[in-house]
Amino acid sequence: MNETITLNVNGMKCGGCENNVISKLSAMAGISQVTASSKSNEVSVEFDNSVVTLAAISAAITDAGYTVSAA
């Protein structure tokens, strides 16, 4: 079932950071849409929660070098 969540992501400073997060998440199975804003420190993710978990999404963002907390 598709779900959309917005996460607070600290550490994104520019468009390159946004693209890094978008690329990393878009490559994951079960994720259909990602938007990222370094200005608002938010990442919005639409995903199939039967394929990918919120924990896996958060871990991928953390692995990319950013800090995540639920909005």
PDB file of N, CA, C, O and CB in Angstrom:
ATOM      1  N   MET A   1       0.837  -1.182   0.000  1.00  0.00           N
ATOM      2  CA  MET A   1       0.000   0.000   0.000  1.00  0.00           C
ATOM      3  C   MET A   1       0.882   1.246   0.000  1.00  0.00           C
ATOM      4  O   MET A   1       1.842   1.335   0.765  1.00  0.00           O
ATOM      5  CB  MET A   1      -0.952  -0.002   1.215  1.00  0.00           C
ATOM      6  N   ASN A   2       0.553   2.197  -0.853  1.00  0.00           N
ATOM      7  CA  ASN A   2       1.363   3.408  -0.929  1.00  0.00           C
ATOM      8  C   ASN A   2       1.119   4.322   0.256  1.00  0.00           C
ATOM      9  O   ASN A   2      -0.004   4.468   0.738  1.00  0.00           O
ATOM     10  CB  ASN A   2       1.078   4.151  -2.217  1.00  0.00           C
ATOM     11  N   GLU A   3       2.185   4.922   0.703  1.00  0.00           N
ATOM     12  CA  GLU A   3       2.180   5.834   1.832  1.00  0.00           C
ATOM     13  C   GLU A   3       3.125   6.978   1.487  1.00  0.00           C
ATOM     14  O   GLU A   3       4.125   6.779   0.797  1.00  0.00           O
ATOM     15  CB  GLU A   3       2.603   5.112   3.166  1.00  0.00           C
ATOM     16  N   THR A   4       2.805   8.175   1.970  1.00  0.00           N
ATOM     17  CA  THR A   4       3.703   9.316   1.789  1.00  0.00           C
ATOM     18  C   THR A   4       4.083   9.842   3.154  1.00  0.00           C
ATOM     19  O   THR A   4       3.234  10.013   4.029  1.00  0.00           O
ATOM     20  CB  THR A   4       3.044  10.435   0.925  1.00  0.00           C
ATOM     21  N   ILE A   5       5.360  10.096   3.326  1.00  0.00           N
ATOM     22  CA  ILE A   5       5.852  10.631   4.595  1.00  0.00           C
ATOM     23  C   ILE A   5       6.818  11.773   4.303  1.00  0.00           C
ATOM     24  O   ILE A   5       7.545  11.754   3.310  1.00  0.00           O
ATOM     25  CB  ILE A   5       6.544   9.519   5.449  1.00  0.00           C
ATOM     26  N   THR A   6       6.810  12.761   5.184  1.00  0.00           N
ATOM     27  CA  THR A   6       7.769  13.852   5.091  1.00  0.00           C
ATOM     28  C   THR A   6       8.702  13.755   6.290  1.00  0.00           C
ATOM     29  O   THR A   6       8.259  13.683   7.437  1.00  0.00           O
ATOM     30  CB  THR A   6       7.051  15.245   5.037  1.00  0.00           C
ATOM     31  N   LEU A   7       9.980  13.753   6.010  1.00  0.00           N
ATOM     32  CA  LEU A   7      11.004  13.647   7.053  1.00  0.00           C
ATOM     33  C   LEU A   7      11.792  14.941   7.140  1.00  0.00           C
ATOM     34  O   LEU A   7      12.062  15.581   6.124  1.00  0.00           O
ATOM     35  CB  LEU A   7      11.951  12.461   6.778  1.00  0.00           C
ATOM     36  N   ASN A   8      12.158  15.323   8.350  1.00  0.00           N
ATOM     37  CA  ASN A   8      13.112  16.410   8.539  1.00  0.00           C
ATOM     38  C   ASN A   8      14.493  15.816   8.317  1.00  0.00           C
ATOM     39  O   ASN A   8      14.860  14.824   8.946  1.00  0.00           O
ATOM     40  CB  ASN A   8      12.982  17.074   9.971  1.00  0.00           C
ATOM     41  N   VAL A   9      15.255  16.429   7.418  1.00  0.00           N
ATOM     42  CA  VAL A   9      16.587  15.933   7.102  1.00  0.00           C
ATOM     43  C   VAL A   9      17.574  17.090   7.254  1.00  0.00           C
ATOM     44  O   VAL A   9      17.546  18.052   6.486  1.00  0.00           O
ATOM     45  CB  VAL A   9      16.642  15.325   5.656  1.00  0.00           C
ATOM     46  N   ASN A  10      18.425  16.982   8.236  1.00  0.00           N
ATOM     47  CA  ASN A  10      19.425  18.014   8.485  1.00  0.00           C
ATOM     48  C   ASN A  10      20.721  17.670   7.778  1.00  0.00           C
ATOM     49  O   ASN A  10      21.089  16.501   7.663  1.00  0.00           O
ATOM     50  CB  ASN A  10      19.669  18.186   9.989  1.00  0.00           C
ATOM     51  N   GLY A  11      21.410  18.699   7.305  1.00  0.00           N
ATOM     52  CA  GLY A  11      22.701  18.516   6.657  1.00  0.00           C
ATOM     53  C   GLY A  11      22.681  18.794   5.167  1.00  0.00           C
ATOM     54  O   GLY A  11      23.739  18.923   4.550  1.00  0.00           O
ATOM     55  N   MET A  12      21.486  18.889   4.572  1.00  0.00           N
ATOM     56  CA  MET A  12      21.415  19.243   3.152  1.00  0.00           C
ATOM     57  C   MET A  12      21.663  20.745   3.030  1.00  0.00           C
ATOM     58  O   MET A  12      20.976  21.543   3.666  1.00  0.00           O
ATOM     59  CB  MET A  12      20.022  18.843   2.525  1.00  0.00           C
ATOM     60  N   LYS A  13      22.638  21.126   2.219  1.00  0.00           N
ATOM     61  CA  LYS A  13      23.019  22.537   2.107  1.00  0.00           C
ATOM     62  C   LYS A  13      22.742  23.146   0.740  1.00  0.00           C
ATOM     63  O   LYS A  13      22.724  24.368   0.597  1.00  0.00           O
ATOM     64  CB  LYS A  13      24.470  22.687   2.419  1.00  0.00           C
ATOM     65  N   CYS A  14      22.521  22.283  -0.286  1.00  0.00           N
ATOM     66  CA  CYS A  14      22.416  22.807  -1.647  1.00  0.00           C
ATOM     67  C   CYS A  14      21.653  21.822  -2.541  1.00  0.00           C
ATOM     68  O   CYS A  14      21.206  20.764  -2.099  1.00  0.00           O
ATOM     69  CB  CYS A  14      23.822  23.086  -2.230  1.00  0.00           C
ATOM     70  N   GLY A  15      21.523  22.207  -3.802  1.00  0.00           N
ATOM     71  CA  GLY A  15      20.862  21.339  -4.775  1.00  0.00           C
ATOM     72  C   GLY A  15      21.575  20.016  -4.968  1.00  0.00           C
ATOM     73  O   GLY A  15      20.940  18.997  -5.241  1.00  0.00           O
ATOM     74  N   GLY A  16      22.891  20.025  -4.827  1.00  0.00           N
ATOM     75  CA  GLY A  16      23.642  18.773  -4.938  1.00  0.00           C
ATOM     76  C   GLY A  16      23.270  17.795  -3.841  1.00  0.00           C
ATOM     77  O   GLY A  16      23.158  16.592  -4.074  1.00  0.00           O
ATOM     78  N   CYS A  17      23.080  18.324  -2.645  1.00  0.00           N
ATOM     79  CA  CYS A  17      22.644  17.484  -1.518  1.00  0.00           C
ATOM     80  C   CYS A  17      21.251  16.921  -1.795  1.00  0.00           C
ATOM     81  O   CYS A  17      20.990  15.741  -1.563  1.00  0.00           O
ATOM     82  CB  CYS A  17      22.644  18.296  -0.189  1.00  0.00           C
ATOM     83  N   GLU A  18      20.364  17.776  -2.291  1.00  0.00           N
ATOM     84  CA  GLU A  18      19.003  17.335  -2.623  1.00  0.00           C
ATOM     85  C   GLU A  18      19.067  16.206  -3.649  1.00  0.00           C
ATOM     86  O   GLU A  18      18.411  15.176  -3.491  1.00  0.00           O
ATOM     87  CB  GLU A  18      18.150  18.522  -3.169  1.00  0.00           C
ATOM     88  N   ASN A  19      19.866  16.407  -4.707  1.00  0.00           N
ATOM     89  CA  ASN A  19      19.988  15.387  -5.755  1.00  0.00           C
ATOM     90  C   ASN A  19      20.591  14.092  -5.226  1.00  0.00           C
ATOM     91  O   ASN A  19      20.215  13.006  -5.666  1.00  0.00           O
ATOM     92  CB  ASN A  19      20.835  15.912  -6.903  1.00  0.00           C
ATOM     93  N   ASN A  20      21.518  14.202  -4.294  1.00  0.00           N
ATOM     94  CA  ASN A  20      22.126  13.022  -3.685  1.00  0.00           C
ATOM     95  C   ASN A  20      21.059  12.184  -2.976  1.00  0.00           C
ATOM     96  O   ASN A  20      20.995  10.969  -3.159  1.00  0.00           O
ATOM     97  CB  ASN A  20      23.238  13.434  -2.693  1.00  0.00           C
ATOM     98  N   VAL A  21      20.230  12.833  -2.173  1.00  0.00           N
ATOM     99  CA  VAL A  21      19.168  12.124  -1.441  1.00  0.00           C
ATOM    100  C   VAL A  21      18.149  11.550  -2.420  1.00  0.00           C
ATOM    101  O   VAL A  21      17.739  10.397  -2.286  1.00  0.00           O
ATOM    102  CB  VAL A  21      18.467  13.073  -0.430  1.00  0.00           C
ATOM    103  N   ILE A  22      17.740  12.344  -3.397  1.00  0.00           N
ATOM    104  CA  ILE A  22      16.749  11.882  -4.378  1.00  0.00           C
ATOM    105  C   ILE A  22      17.278  10.669  -5.140  1.00  0.00           C
ATOM    106  O   ILE A  22      16.551   9.693  -5.321  1.00  0.00           O
ATOM    107  CB  ILE A  22      16.388  13.018  -5.365  1.00  0.00           C
ATOM    108  N   SER A  23      18.523  10.716  -5.586  1.00  0.00           N
ATOM    109  CA  SER A  23      19.112   9.590  -6.329  1.00  0.00           C
ATOM    110  C   SER A  23      19.193   8.335  -5.479  1.00  0.00           C
ATOM    111  O   SER A  23      18.849   7.243  -5.932  1.00  0.00           O
ATOM    112  CB  SER A  23      20.504   9.955  -6.831  1.00  0.00           C
ATOM    113  N   LYS A  24      19.647   8.497  -4.252  1.00  0.00           N
ATOM    114  CA  LYS A  24      19.810   7.350  -3.352  1.00  0.00           C
ATOM    115  C   LYS A  24      18.459   6.674  -3.101  1.00  0.00           C
ATOM    116  O   LYS A  24      18.349   5.450  -3.172  1.00  0.00           O
ATOM    117  CB  LYS A  24      20.446   7.796  -2.008  1.00  0.00           C
ATOM    118  N   LEU A  25      17.429   7.484  -2.807  1.00  0.00           N
ATOM    119  CA  LEU A  25      16.120   6.909  -2.501  1.00  0.00           C
ATOM    120  C   LEU A  25      15.415   6.386  -3.743  1.00  0.00           C
ATOM    121  O   LEU A  25      14.762   5.344  -3.689  1.00  0.00           O
ATOM    122  CB  LEU A  25      15.249   7.938  -1.818  1.00  0.00           C
ATOM    123  N   SER A  26      15.538   7.091  -4.856  1.00  0.00           N
ATOM    124  CA  SER A  26      14.866   6.660  -6.091  1.00  0.00           C
ATOM    125  C   SER A  26      15.364   5.304  -6.576  1.00  0.00           C
ATOM    126  O   SER A  26      14.641   4.590  -7.271  1.00  0.00           O
ATOM    127  CB  SER A  26      15.070   7.698  -7.185  1.00  0.00           C
ATOM    128  N   ALA A  27      16.583   4.947  -6.219  1.00  0.00           N
ATOM    129  CA  ALA A  27      17.156   3.667  -6.628  1.00  0.00           C
ATOM    130  C   ALA A  27      16.611   2.491  -5.809  1.00  0.00           C
ATOM    131  O   ALA A  27      16.823   1.333  -6.167  1.00  0.00           O
ATOM    132  CB  ALA A  27      18.668   3.720  -6.504  1.00  0.00           C
ATOM    133  N   MET A  28      15.918   2.788  -4.724  1.00  0.00           N
ATOM    134  CA  MET A  28      15.405   1.725  -3.852  1.00  0.00           C
ATOM    135  C   MET A  28      14.092   1.167  -4.380  1.00  0.00           C
ATOM    136  O   MET A  28      13.238   1.913  -4.859  1.00  0.00           O
ATOM    137  CB  MET A  28      15.214   2.246  -2.425  1.00  0.00           C
ATOM    138  N   ALA A  29      13.937  -0.151  -4.289  1.00  0.00           N
ATOM    139  CA  ALA A  29      12.684  -0.799  -4.682  1.00  0.00           C
ATOM    140  C   ALA A  29      11.555  -0.315  -3.782  1.00  0.00           C
ATOM    141  O   ALA A  29      11.728  -0.176  -2.571  1.00  0.00           O
ATOM    142  CB  ALA A  29      12.812  -2.346  -4.613  1.00  0.00           C
ATOM    143  N   GLY A  30      10.403  -0.062  -4.384  1.00  0.00           N
ATOM    144  CA  GLY A  30       9.219   0.313  -3.624  1.00  0.00           C
ATOM    145  C   GLY A  30       9.023   1.810  -3.467  1.00  0.00           C
ATOM    146  O   GLY A  30       7.987   2.246  -2.964  1.00  0.00           O
ATOM    147  N   ILE A  31      10.002   2.608  -3.891  1.00  0.00           N
ATOM    148  CA  ILE A  31       9.866   4.061  -3.778  1.00  0.00           C
ATOM    149  C   ILE A  31       9.444   4.606  -5.134  1.00  0.00           C
ATOM    150  O   ILE A  31      10.115   4.374  -6.140  1.00  0.00           O
ATOM    151  CB  ILE A  31      11.200   4.726  -3.295  1.00  0.00           C
ATOM    152  N   SER A  32       8.315   5.343  -5.159  1.00  0.00           N
ATOM    153  CA  SER A  32       7.783   5.830  -6.428  1.00  0.00           C
ATOM    154  C   SER A  32       8.044   7.307  -6.661  1.00  0.00           C
ATOM    155  O   SER A  32       8.088   7.744  -7.810  1.00  0.00           O
ATOM    156  CB  SER A  32       6.314   5.573  -6.492  1.00  0.00           C
ATOM    157  N   GLN A  33       8.219   8.096  -5.592  1.00  0.00           N
ATOM    158  CA  GLN A  33       8.468   9.522  -5.776  1.00  0.00           C
ATOM    159  C   GLN A  33       9.239  10.081  -4.590  1.00  0.00           C
ATOM    160  O   GLN A  33       8.989   9.715  -3.442  1.00  0.00           O
ATOM    161  CB  GLN A  33       7.148  10.285  -5.963  1.00  0.00           C
ATOM    162  N   VAL A  34      10.188  10.981  -4.886  1.00  0.00           N
ATOM    163  CA  VAL A  34      10.983  11.629  -3.844  1.00  0.00           C
ATOM    164  C   VAL A  34      11.140  13.097  -4.202  1.00  0.00           C
ATOM    165  O   VAL A  34      11.454  13.436  -5.343  1.00  0.00           O
ATOM    166  CB  VAL A  34      12.377  10.943  -3.681  1.00  0.00           C
ATOM    167  N   THR A  35      10.921  13.963  -3.229  1.00  0.00           N
ATOM    168  CA  THR A  35      11.271  15.374  -3.378  1.00  0.00           C
ATOM    169  C   THR A  35      12.106  15.757  -2.165  1.00  0.00           C
ATOM    170  O   THR A  35      11.904  15.243  -1.064  1.00  0.00           O
ATOM    171  CB  THR A  35       9.988  16.289  -3.512  1.00  0.00           C
ATOM    172  N   ALA A  36      13.050  16.674  -2.388  1.00  0.00           N
ATOM    173  CA  ALA A  36      13.923  17.108  -1.300  1.00  0.00           C
ATOM    174  C   ALA A  36      14.097  18.617  -1.379  1.00  0.00           C
ATOM    175  O   ALA A  36      14.199  19.184  -2.466  1.00  0.00           O
ATOM    176  CB  ALA A  36      15.301  16.390  -1.362  1.00  0.00           C
ATOM    177  N   SER A  37      14.129  19.263  -0.211  1.00  0.00           N
ATOM    178  CA  SER A  37      14.348  20.704  -0.149  1.00  0.00           C
ATOM    179  C   SER A  37      15.382  21.017   0.921  1.00  0.00           C
ATOM    180  O   SER A  37      15.168  20.757   2.105  1.00  0.00           O
ATOM    181  CB  SER A  37      13.025  21.452   0.136  1.00  0.00           C
ATOM    182  N   SER A  38      16.506  21.579   0.489  1.00  0.00           N
ATOM    183  CA  SER A  38      17.529  21.991   1.453  1.00  0.00           C
ATOM    184  C   SER A  38      17.091  23.249   2.197  1.00  0.00           C
ATOM    185  O   SER A  38      17.557  23.507   3.307  1.00  0.00           O
ATOM    186  CB  SER A  38      18.876  22.236   0.742  1.00  0.00           C
ATOM    187  N   LYS A  39      16.204  24.026   1.599  1.00  0.00           N
ATOM    188  CA  LYS A  39      15.720  25.257   2.248  1.00  0.00           C
ATOM    189  C   LYS A  39      14.828  24.949   3.440  1.00  0.00           C
ATOM    190  O   LYS A  39      14.929  25.600   4.480  1.00  0.00           O
ATOM    191  CB  LYS A  39      14.955  26.124   1.244  1.00  0.00           C
ATOM    192  N   SER A  40      13.953  23.956   3.292  1.00  0.00           N
ATOM    193  CA  SER A  40      13.052  23.597   4.395  1.00  0.00           C
ATOM    194  C   SER A  40      13.542  22.390   5.179  1.00  0.00           C
ATOM    195  O   SER A  40      12.911  21.980   6.153  1.00  0.00           O
ATOM    196  CB  SER A  40      11.664  23.320   3.861  1.00  0.00           C
ATOM    197  N   ASN A  41      14.680  21.813   4.752  1.00  0.00           N
ATOM    198  CA  ASN A  41      15.233  20.614   5.395  1.00  0.00           C
ATOM    199  C   ASN A  41      14.227  19.471   5.433  1.00  0.00           C
ATOM    200  O   ASN A  41      14.100  18.778   6.443  1.00  0.00           O
ATOM    201  CB  ASN A  41      15.689  20.940   6.811  1.00  0.00           C
ATOM    202  N   GLU A  42      13.511  19.279   4.320  1.00  0.00           N
ATOM    203  CA  GLU A  42      12.505  18.224   4.258  1.00  0.00           C
ATOM    204  C   GLU A  42      12.710  17.325   3.042  1.00  0.00           C
ATOM    205  O   GLU A  42      13.130  17.759   1.970  1.00  0.00           O
ATOM    206  CB  GLU A  42      11.107  18.832   4.227  1.00  0.00           C
ATOM    207  N   VAL A  43      12.394  16.060   3.264  1.00  0.00           N
ATOM    208  CA  VAL A  43      12.361  15.084   2.179  1.00  0.00           C
ATOM    209  C   VAL A  43      11.006  14.401   2.242  1.00  0.00           C
ATOM    210  O   VAL A  43      10.608  13.886   3.286  1.00  0.00           O
ATOM    211  CB  VAL A  43      13.543  14.042   2.287  1.00  0.00           C
ATOM    212  N   SER A  44      10.303  14.400   1.123  1.00  0.00           N
ATOM    213  CA  SER A  44       9.005  13.740   1.020  1.00  0.00           C
ATOM    214  C   SER A  44       9.183  12.483   0.185  1.00  0.00           C
ATOM    215  O   SER A  44       9.794  12.518  -0.884  1.00  0.00           O
ATOM    216  CB  SER A  44       7.924  14.688   0.393  1.00  0.00           C
ATOM    217  N   VAL A  45       8.654  11.386   0.672  1.00  0.00           N
ATOM    218  CA  VAL A  45       8.840  10.102  -0.005  1.00  0.00           C
ATOM    219  C   VAL A  45       7.495   9.402  -0.136  1.00  0.00           C
ATOM    220  O   VAL A  45       6.780   9.221   0.849  1.00  0.00           O
ATOM    221  CB  VAL A  45       9.851   9.206   0.763  1.00  0.00           C
ATOM    222  N   GLU A  46       7.156   9.008  -1.363  1.00  0.00           N
ATOM    223  CA  GLU A  46       5.994   8.159  -1.597  1.00  0.00           C
ATOM    224  C   GLU A  46       6.525   6.759  -1.826  1.00  0.00           C
ATOM    225  O   GLU A  46       7.362   6.543  -2.703  1.00  0.00           O
ATOM    226  CB  GLU A  46       5.124   8.661  -2.817  1.00  0.00           C
ATOM    227  N   PHE A  47       6.038   5.795  -1.034  1.00  0.00           N
ATOM    228  CA  PHE A  47       6.588   4.446  -1.105  1.00  0.00           C
ATOM    229  C   PHE A  47       5.530   3.401  -0.826  1.00  0.00           C
ATOM    230  O   PHE A  47       4.487   3.682  -0.235  1.00  0.00           O
ATOM    231  CB  PHE A  47       7.737   4.289  -0.128  1.00  0.00           C
ATOM    232  N   ASP A  48       5.824   2.190  -1.266  1.00  0.00           N
ATOM    233  CA  ASP A  48       4.969   1.030  -1.002  1.00  0.00           C
ATOM    234  C   ASP A  48       5.479   0.379   0.275  1.00  0.00           C
ATOM    235  O   ASP A  48       6.548  -0.230   0.289  1.00  0.00           O
ATOM    236  CB  ASP A  48       4.972   0.008  -2.212  1.00  0.00           C
ATOM    237  N   ASN A  49       4.701   0.514   1.351  1.00  0.00           N
ATOM    238  CA  ASN A  49       5.172   0.024   2.645  1.00  0.00           C
ATOM    239  C   ASN A  49       5.166  -1.504   2.758  1.00  0.00           C
ATOM    240  O   ASN A  49       5.576  -2.051   3.782  1.00  0.00           O
ATOM    241  CB  ASN A  49       4.322   0.608   3.740  1.00  0.00           C
ATOM    242  N   SER A  50       4.705  -2.189   1.715  1.00  0.00           N
ATOM    243  CA  SER A  50       4.829  -3.651   1.715  1.00  0.00           C
ATOM    244  C   SER A  50       6.161  -4.076   1.082  1.00  0.00           C
ATOM    245  O   SER A  50       6.531  -5.249   1.134  1.00  0.00           O
ATOM    246  CB  SER A  50       3.640  -4.296   0.954  1.00  0.00           C
ATOM    247  N   VAL A  51       6.881  -3.104   0.479  1.00  0.00           N
ATOM    248  CA  VAL A  51       8.150  -3.392  -0.183  1.00  0.00           C
ATOM    249  C   VAL A  51       9.326  -2.801   0.581  1.00  0.00           C
ATOM    250  O   VAL A  51      10.365  -3.446   0.723  1.00  0.00           O
ATOM    251  CB  VAL A  51       8.135  -2.856  -1.606  1.00  0.00           C
ATOM    252  N   VAL A  52       9.167  -1.574   1.075  1.00  0.00           N
ATOM    253  CA  VAL A  52      10.263  -0.878   1.760  1.00  0.00           C
ATOM    254  C   VAL A  52       9.728  -0.258   3.056  1.00  0.00           C
ATOM    255  O   VAL A  52       8.589   0.207   3.107  1.00  0.00           O
ATOM    256  CB  VAL A  52      10.895   0.225   0.835  1.00  0.00           C
ATOM    257  N   THR A  53      10.553  -0.258   4.089  1.00  0.00           N
ATOM    258  CA  THR A  53      10.126   0.279   5.384  1.00  0.00           C
ATOM    259  C   THR A  53      10.653   1.700   5.587  1.00  0.00           C
ATOM    260  O   THR A  53      11.611   2.130   4.944  1.00  0.00           O
ATOM    261  CB  THR A  53      10.608  -0.633   6.529  1.00  0.00           C
ATOM    262  N   LEU A  54      10.008   2.396   6.485  1.00  0.00           N
ATOM    263  CA  LEU A  54      10.470   3.722   6.866  1.00  0.00           C
ATOM    264  C   LEU A  54      11.879   3.647   7.445  1.00  0.00           C
ATOM    265  O   LEU A  54      12.697   4.538   7.215  1.00  0.00           O
ATOM    266  CB  LEU A  54       9.508   4.359   7.879  1.00  0.00           C
ATOM    267  N   ALA A  55      12.159   2.593   8.188  1.00  0.00           N
ATOM    268  CA  ALA A  55      13.501   2.413   8.759  1.00  0.00           C
ATOM    269  C   ALA A  55      14.550   2.302   7.660  1.00  0.00           C
ATOM    270  O   ALA A  55      15.638   2.863   7.788  1.00  0.00           O
ATOM    271  CB  ALA A  55      13.544   1.162   9.654  1.00  0.00           C
ATOM    272  N   ALA A  56      14.237   1.586   6.581  1.00  0.00           N
ATOM    273  CA  ALA A  56      15.184   1.440   5.468  1.00  0.00           C
ATOM    274  C   ALA A  56      15.393   2.774   4.752  1.00  0.00           C
ATOM    275  O   ALA A  56      16.508   3.095   4.341  1.00  0.00           O
ATOM    276  CB  ALA A  56      14.682   0.378   4.469  1.00  0.00           C
ATOM    277  N   ILE A  57      14.327   3.539   4.609  1.00  0.00           N
ATOM    278  CA  ILE A  57      14.428   4.861   3.981  1.00  0.00           C
ATOM    279  C   ILE A  57      15.309   5.767   4.833  1.00  0.00           C
ATOM    280  O   ILE A  57      16.213   6.426   4.320  1.00  0.00           O
ATOM    281  CB  ILE A  57      13.020   5.495   3.790  1.00  0.00           C
ATOM    282  N   SER A  58      15.044   5.795   6.122  1.00  0.00           N
ATOM    283  CA  SER A  58      15.837   6.619   7.046  1.00  0.00           C
ATOM    284  C   SER A  58      17.305   6.194   7.036  1.00  0.00           C
ATOM    285  O   SER A  58      18.201   7.038   7.052  1.00  0.00           O
ATOM    286  CB  SER A  58      15.270   6.522   8.476  1.00  0.00           C
ATOM    287  N   ALA A  59      17.543   4.888   7.011  1.00  0.00           N
ATOM    288  CA  ALA A  59      18.921   4.374   6.998  1.00  0.00           C
ATOM    289  C   ALA A  59      19.645   4.806   5.725  1.00  0.00           C
ATOM    290  O   ALA A  59      20.828   5.143   5.774  1.00  0.00           O
ATOM    291  CB  ALA A  59      18.929   2.833   7.115  1.00  0.00           C
ATOM    292  N   ALA A  60      18.958   4.801   4.602  1.00  0.00           N
ATOM    293  CA  ALA A  60      19.579   5.220   3.338  1.00  0.00           C
ATOM    294  C   ALA A  60      19.966   6.684   3.376  1.00  0.00           C
ATOM    295  O   ALA A  60      21.030   7.061   2.885  1.00  0.00           O
ATOM    296  CB  ALA A  60      18.636   4.966   2.163  1.00  0.00           C
ATOM    297  N   ILE A  61      19.110   7.509   3.955  1.00  0.00           N
ATOM    298  CA  ILE A  61      19.423   8.946   4.076  1.00  0.00           C
ATOM    299  C   ILE A  61      20.591   9.143   5.018  1.00  0.00           C
ATOM    300  O   ILE A  61      21.479   9.951   4.745  1.00  0.00           O
ATOM    301  CB  ILE A  61      18.194   9.744   4.578  1.00  0.00           C
ATOM    302  N   THR A  62      20.604   8.411   6.130  1.00  0.00           N
ATOM    303  CA  THR A  62      21.695   8.497   7.103  1.00  0.00           C
ATOM    304  C   THR A  62      23.006   8.039   6.453  1.00  0.00           C
ATOM    305  O   THR A  62      24.050   8.662   6.647  1.00  0.00           O
ATOM    306  CB  THR A  62      21.380   7.637   8.363  1.00  0.00           C
ATOM    307  N   ASP A  63      22.945   6.939   5.677  1.00  0.00           N
ATOM    308  CA  ASP A  63      24.134   6.439   4.987  1.00  0.00           C
ATOM    309  C   ASP A  63      24.688   7.456   3.987  1.00  0.00           C
ATOM    310  O   ASP A  63      25.882   7.464   3.691  1.00  0.00           O
ATOM    311  CB  ASP A  63      23.810   5.135   4.269  1.00  0.00           C
ATOM    312  N   ALA A  64      23.795   8.319   3.470  1.00  0.00           N
ATOM    313  CA  ALA A  64      24.233   9.363   2.529  1.00  0.00           C
ATOM    314  C   ALA A  64      24.875  10.542   3.252  1.00  0.00           C
ATOM    315  O   ALA A  64      25.396  11.455   2.610  1.00  0.00           O
ATOM    316  CB  ALA A  64      23.049   9.854   1.694  1.00  0.00           C
ATOM    317  N   GLY A  65      24.840  10.529   4.596  1.00  0.00           N
ATOM    318  CA  GLY A  65      25.532  11.552   5.362  1.00  0.00           C
ATOM    319  C   GLY A  65      24.655  12.610   6.002  1.00  0.00           C
ATOM    320  O   GLY A  65      25.148  13.654   6.427  1.00  0.00           O
ATOM    321  N   TYR A  66      23.353  12.348   6.074  1.00  0.00           N
ATOM    322  CA  TYR A  66      22.418  13.335   6.620  1.00  0.00           C
ATOM    323  C   TYR A  66      21.737  12.776   7.861  1.00  0.00           C
ATOM    324  O   TYR A  66      21.758  11.568   8.094  1.00  0.00           O
ATOM    325  CB  TYR A  66      21.364  13.738   5.562  1.00  0.00           C
ATOM    326  N   THR A  67      21.138  13.648   8.651  1.00  0.00           N
ATOM    327  CA  THR A  67      20.460  13.266   9.882  1.00  0.00           C
ATOM    328  C   THR A  67      18.958  13.347   9.672  1.00  0.00           C
ATOM    329  O   THR A  67      18.460  14.345   9.152  1.00  0.00           O
ATOM    330  CB  THR A  67      20.898  14.165  11.060  1.00  0.00           C
ATOM    331  N   VAL A  68      18.222  12.299  10.074  1.00  0.00           N
ATOM    332  CA  VAL A  68      16.788  12.205   9.841  1.00  0.00           C
ATOM    333  C   VAL A  68      16.003  12.224  11.141  1.00  0.00           C
ATOM    334  O   VAL A  68      16.405  11.626  12.138  1.00  0.00           O
ATOM    335  CB  VAL A  68      16.467  10.948   9.066  1.00  0.00           C
ATOM    336  N   SER A  69      14.865  12.930  11.111  1.00  0.00           N
ATOM    337  CA  SER A  69      13.874  12.838  12.183  1.00  0.00           C
ATOM    338  C   SER A  69      12.497  13.025  11.582  1.00  0.00           C
ATOM    339  O   SER A  69      12.350  13.774  10.616  1.00  0.00           O
ATOM    340  CB  SER A  69      14.140  13.891  13.299  1.00  0.00           C
ATOM    341  N   ALA A  70      11.485  12.370  12.122  1.00  0.00           N
ATOM    342  CA  ALA A  70      10.126  12.460  11.567  1.00  0.00           C
ATOM    343  C   ALA A  70       9.593  13.890  11.708  1.00  0.00           C
ATOM    344  O   ALA A  70       9.815  14.556  12.719  1.00  0.00           O
ATOM    345  CB  ALA A  70       9.172  11.453  12.279  1.00  0.00           C
ATOM    346  N   ALA A  71       8.898  14.333  10.689  1.00  0.00           N
ATOM    347  CA  ALA A  71       8.337  15.690  10.689  1.00  0.00           C
ATOM    348  C   ALA A  71       7.076  15.743  11.524  1.00  0.00           C
ATOM    349  O   ALA A  71       6.459  16.801  11.645  1.00  0.00           O
ATOM    350  CB  ALA A  71       8.039  16.160   9.257  1.00  0.00           C
TER     351      ALA A  71
END
